[in-house]
Amino acid sequence: MAFVDGENLTSRFEAMVKGGRSIRNQAEENYVGLKAVIHEPEGFVWTPSTLRGIREDEDILRIQYYTTYIGDDDGMESFIQRIAELRTATHLGSLVARPMVRLIPKVYKKTLRKTKTKSVDINLCVDVLEYVSKDALDSVFLITGDVDYLPLIKSVMNAGKRVYLASLSEGLSTHLRYATDYFISLDHVYFV
């Protein structure tokens, strides 16, 4: 399963855009086989190419996208729906046809934009550890650059599970990068 710290991914993506990086768009899709980036400012970011680089023998059954939302309940429902409509290919360029996987939104309410919450981190960790404790997965594909996940990674690996980490380079902890079985840089997936 894949677990996305969407709040972290979005903030790192937006910092890189602010720093001058050019977002991958539909024009590049045919040339390099990567899909365009879908971005809602201060909301979410995703591209169907995010899981590019995962091993062919790994099957992603589900992608859980964790993030926060500021606003009323109607706006939150619409936000959740937009995330749920996002899909991704689990093996791009594979000769074997595999179905697209839908993102499962895990959205938590936040009161102020500048406020830091731990609701995403805590819920993502609890969910991963629950799946590991039930032996419901062989590998964890974690999309984040947040060093706070280091204890989770160690715990999952100690349980005999493989851990893949994918992240943008902005603010990525080197401790986190080298703590997993395999690291995938998302810079070339989100930016030209």
Number of C-alpha atoms within 10 A of each C-alpha: 19 20 22 26 23 24 22 23 23 22 17 21 27 19 13 20 13 10 10 9 15 12 19 20 16 12 10 13 12 9 8 9 12 22 23 20 18 16 15 11 11 14 16 24 21 25 20 21 21 24 22 19 16 20 12 11 7 13 14 19 13 14 21 20 24 23 25 23 22 15 13 9 11 9 12 17 12 11 19 17 13 14 20 16 11 17 18 20 21 27 23 21 11 10 7 9 11 12 12 15 16 19 22 20 21 19 20 15 15 16 12 11 11 7 7 9 14 9 16 20 17 12 14 23 16 12 13 20 17 12 15 20 12 8 12 11 15 16 20 21 21 24 24 25 25 18 16 13 17 17 13 16 26 14 14 22 18 10 14 12 18 17 19 21 25 25 27 23 16 16 14 15 16 11 12 20 23 11 17 19 14 16 20 17 16 21 18 12 23 25 17 11
